[in-house]
Amino acid sequence: MLVNLVKNGAEAMPNGGSIHISLSELPAVEGAANALQLSIEDNGSGIPAEALETIFASGYTTRAKGSAGGVSWAASHRGLGLAITRSIVEAAGGRVRLTSQAPAGARFEIELPVRTTRP
């Protein structure tokens, strides 16, 4: 998940930019466990408002099929990365949020519950 989000951010900044990754603990709210929040933020072009929900749909891509977008890794874009990311996070009891400051970047937040094991 992290590699996919960082790769997506890098592709959104073909002329360079920065990606900030942070991890923080969120305090428990009534009736819920503590959670960890992983944030990945870039200062690329941002995500258009009309794509904020559809971006997580399987098959959604802004790239042509088979295009590597001029980056050095030759991988086709099938539009599965964010759909898979959301499925993994939700299967673990978490959630993914996306905010965009188009035209100046995007921020993905992955929130996962902290599970404690008892001896």
C-alpha positions in Angstrom: 0.0 0.0 0.0 2.7 2.5 1.0 4.8 1.8 -2.1 1.8 2.3 -4.3 0.8 5.6 -2.7 4.4 6.9 -2.9 4.7 5.8 -6.5 1.4 7.5 -7.4 2.6 10.7 -5.7 6.0 10.6 -7.5 4.2 10.2 -10.8 2.1 13.2 -10.0 5.3 15.3 -9.9 7.2 14.6 -13.1 9.3 17.7 -12.6 10.1 17.0 -9.0 8.5 17.8 -5.7 8.2 16.4 -2.3 6.4 13.5 -0.5 5.9 13.7 3.2 5.1 10.5 5.1 4.0 10.5 8.7 2.7 8.1 11.3 0.8 9.1 14.4 -1.3 7.5 17.1 -4.9 8.7 17.4 -6.4 8.5 20.9 -9.3 6.2 21.4 -12.8 7.6 21.0 -15.6 6.3 23.1 -16.4 2.7 22.1 -13.4 2.3 19.8 -9.7 1.3 20.1 -6.7 3.5 19.6 -5.7 3.8 16.0 -2.7 4.6 13.9 -2.8 7.1 11.1 -0.4 6.9 8.2 -0.4 10.0 6.0 1.2 10.3 2.6 1.1 13.9 1.2 2.6 15.2 -2.0 2.8 18.6 -3.6 1.9 17.4 -7.1 -0.9 18.5 -9.2 -3.7 17.4 -6.9 -6.8 15.4 -7.7 -9.8 16.9 -9.5 -12.9 17.2 -7.2 -14.9 15.0 -9.6 -12.4 12.1 -9.1 -12.2 12.1 -5.3 -14.5 9.1 -4.9 -14.1 7.4 -8.3 -10.4 7.3 -7.8 -10.8 4.2 -5.5 -12.9 2.3 -8.1 -11.3 -0.7 -9.7 -10.0 0.2 -13.1 -9.9 4.0 -12.6 -6.8 5.5 -14.0 -5.7 8.8 -15.4 -3.0 7.2 -17.5 -3.4 5.4 -20.8 -3.3 1.6 -20.6 0.3 0.4 -20.8 1.7 3.9 -20.2 4.5 4.4 -17.7 4.0 8.1 -17.9 7.7 8.8 -18.7 9.0 7.4 -15.5 11.9 5.0 -15.3 9.9 1.9 -14.1 8.0 0.3 -17.0 4.7 -0.7 -15.4 1.3 -0.6 -17.0 -1.4 1.4 -15.3 -4.4 -0.8 -14.8 -6.1 1.4 -12.1 -6.0 -1.3 -9.4 -3.6 0.2 -6.9 -6.0 2.4 -5.0 -8.9 -0.1 -5.1 -6.6 -2.8 -3.6 -5.3 -0.3 -1.0 -8.8 0.5 0.1 -9.8 -3.2 0.2 -6.8 -4.1 2.4 -7.3 -1.2 4.8 -11.1 -1.9 5.1 -10.5 -5.6 5.6 -8.2 -4.7 8.5 -11.0 -2.6 10.1 -9.6 0.7 8.9 -10.4 3.4 6.5 -8.8 5.5 3.8 -9.4 9.3 3.4 -8.3 11.5 0.5 -8.1 15.2 0.5 -6.9 17.2 -2.5 -5.6 20.8 -2.6 -5.7 20.8 -6.4 -3.8 22.2 -8.1 -1.2 21.9 -5.3 -1.1 18.3 -3.9 -3.0 15.4 -2.4 -3.1 13.7 1.0 -4.0 10.1 1.7 -4.7 9.1 5.3 -4.8 5.5 6.3 -6.3 4.9 9.7 -6.0 1.4 11.2 -7.1 0.2 14.6 -4.4 -0.8 17.1 -5.0 -4.4 18.1 -3.6 -5.6 21.4 -2.8 -9.2 22.1 -3.4 -10.6 25.6 -1.0 -13.3 27.0 
